[in-house]
Amino acid sequence: MTLASLLSLPRDRNALSLPEAPWPRTLVVAGTAAVLAFGATRVFAIQPAAGAVVLGMLAIAAAQVGARPGPALVVGVIAAIWNDVVALPQALAGFVGPALVIELWAAFLRARPRMPLRRKVVADLCLMSLALGSPVAIGFTAGPGYVDLDAVPEFRRYIIDLTAIGLAYVGLLAAATVMLGRGLRWLRVQTKRRRAYTQDLAEQSAQRSQQAVRASPSLLPRAPAGVAIPFVRQQPRHTLVDRPPRTIDEIDTPAAIIDLDLVKQNIKTLEDFVRFRPVHTRPHAKTHKTPAIGRLQVQAGAVGLTCAKVGEAEAMVDGGIEDVLIANQVVGPIKIERMCRLAQRARVGVEVDDPVNVDEISAAAQRHGVTIGVVVEIDVGGPRGGVQPHDPALALARRVMDRPGLEFTGLMAYEGHTVGIEDWDERNAAARAALAPVIETRELCEAEGIPVREVTGGATNTFDITGTINGWTELQAGTYVTMDAWFRPHAGHAFTQAFWILTSVTSRAKPGYVHLDGGRKSIAFEPSGTPVIDDPEGLEIEVVAEEHLHVKMLDGAPDLRPGDQVRVTPWHGCGTFNLHDTLYVLQDDEVVDIWPISGRGRFT
Ligand SMILES: Cc1ncc(COP(=O)(O)O)c(C=O)c1O
């Protein structure tokens, strides 16, 4: 490599994450190099190694701050020769050696721009020792210098030595500062890149809902405080499409609707149940997916919400919930990353059943400087994950305790396979039998000195079973808040149907039948049952088509006409909420609010 090529070789900006070296900066660095080289080569005369070290450092520093090292070195060489204390070959060895190494290094980085930071630092150290080592070696082989040391007076040698040491320190300090700066810059760039990448993948939708919920926790336009809301009363009826509906009959169908009073009553029923028991509620948001309902639950006494996915948890936190437990395994770097970011703005818990997953979450939590609450899921016989109770669960709990960035909060189990048993006594026996090993594991952990703060789980159909188990602390019931046709035979004694899909009659042409405009696209298809019509009586859903319901008119059915509205009760509420963006909130058939179902569609 020639000196000319050193001069012309552009610095690689990707490799070093620096903007291309601007010429003014290069000139300033070259000027500084000239001044320092002049002083250093004085030292060079008696201590070739020390002088070369300083100049090598200068060259590295020049390169690192984004100046072209070539010009700085050339100026340094000229200064050294002009200074007349060093011969050309030795000067070239002192300057060109480091320059070569630097440029080779730049070429290497160019070839490997994605090298991780650790390797970059190690490689930088190698570079520095090469850059420093070569002139030292040359200095030794070329002899101690060109000045007879014995002839130099004591005082002058002392000054020269001090200067050499001082310059060497300055050089070292410069290099260290530059490397530190570069490391920080690299971290900043990487963080930006990672953030942009994750945003592309998932945060865009999270941000959308965040903006939607923050900008308007309600979709219903609000008048400023103290001003009457004019839009409903002033708008003539023919502009219905331009304004939100005021009453149920103004809602376009199919639409998701709730009765706010009944929702509040269901929430109160569950809170009343736990009020004087050593158990609290953490309702599952997988049912409503609506932060506004979550906030009602928390206001009524829930400690936080349970969520099925990271996305659902993001939506709830965006909507003002401060404590979420993700009751599923969160695996893979993207989701773990998102979970840790969420933990920077809310209390976040997660369930685990795998030691490697524990380690991954711990590492990510440390990187983000957050603490993730962790519950160990125990397999209680249902079609879910979970470690086996007793020793395996204890071992995993220990691992969680041992890992930084994690807080072992307790145990989790979901007795879902028992909730469908219709007879309460049988359900009671099955749920208790399934959950007994969880309580035994709790006792085992505590006997081993591992405190178990929470034992969490439980469902709508078992709220009055699981909630009375000694040692159980948290109920995750979800469906109770709005109920559905499936759960009514099991929990209808306590909770009231409060959620429907409002449909309209589209056809009555076929004798004995009507068609409603709800279908599998607006009412979730469930293998275990079909939606029902409670009111008016005499309507039986025979077929749930994609876009309509084929409804048989039985004796006593009303005389329905196209445009008439019918409330359809979903077989299972959770999937149906997931199909709608918007929830119409009714009180006495008046639309009192419209809420975004911002947790819908959060599959990740
Ligand atoms: C982990 C977990 N907890 C709680 C629930 C609450 O269930 P439910 O809707 O029956 O109240 C579910 C439902 O699937 C669940 O998966």
The ligand as an SDF file (V2000), in Angstrom:
LIG
                    3D

 16 16  0  0  0  0  0  0  0  0999 V2000
  -54.7340  -18.6380   31.8640 C   0  0  0  0  0  0  0  0  0  0  0  0
  -56.1720  -18.3150   31.9230 C   0  0  0  0  0  0  0  0  0  0  0  0
  -56.6590  -17.7540   33.0340 N   0  0  0  0  0  0  0  0  0  0  0  0
  -57.9410  -17.4150   33.1400 C   0  0  0  0  0  0  0  0  0  0  0  0
  -58.8330  -17.6450   32.1060 C   0  0  0  0  0  0  0  0  0  0  0  0
  -60.2260  -17.1440   32.3320 C   0  0  0  0  0  0  0  0  0  0  0  0
  -61.1790  -17.8580   31.7710 O   0  0  0  0  0  0  0  0  0  0  0  0
  -62.7080  -17.4790   31.7570 P   0  0  0  0  0  0  0  0  0  0  0  0
  -62.9300  -16.7210   30.5200 O   0  0  0  0  0  0  0  0  0  0  0  0
  -63.3310  -18.7940   31.7540 O   0  0  0  0  0  0  0  0  0  0  0  0
  -63.0560  -16.7060   32.9490 O   0  0  0  0  0  0  0  0  0  0  0  0
  -58.3780  -18.2640   30.9360 C   0  0  0  0  0  0  0  0  0  0  0  0
  -59.2620  -18.5730   29.8090 C   0  0  0  0  0  0  0  0  0  0  0  0
  -58.9340  -19.1680   28.8350 O   0  0  0  0  0  0  0  0  0  0  0  0
  -57.0080  -18.5960   30.8390 C   0  0  0  0  0  0  0  0  0  0  0  0
  -56.4870  -19.1450   29.7460 O   0  0  0  0  0  0  0  0  0  0  0  0
  1  2  1  0
  2  3  1  0
  2 15  2  0
  3  4  2  0
  4  5  1  0
  5  6  1  0
  5 12  2  0
  6  7  1  0
  7  8  1  0
  8  9  2  0
  8 10  1  0
  8 11  1  0
 12 13  1  0
 12 15  1  0
 13 14  2  0
 15 16  1  0
M  END
$$$$
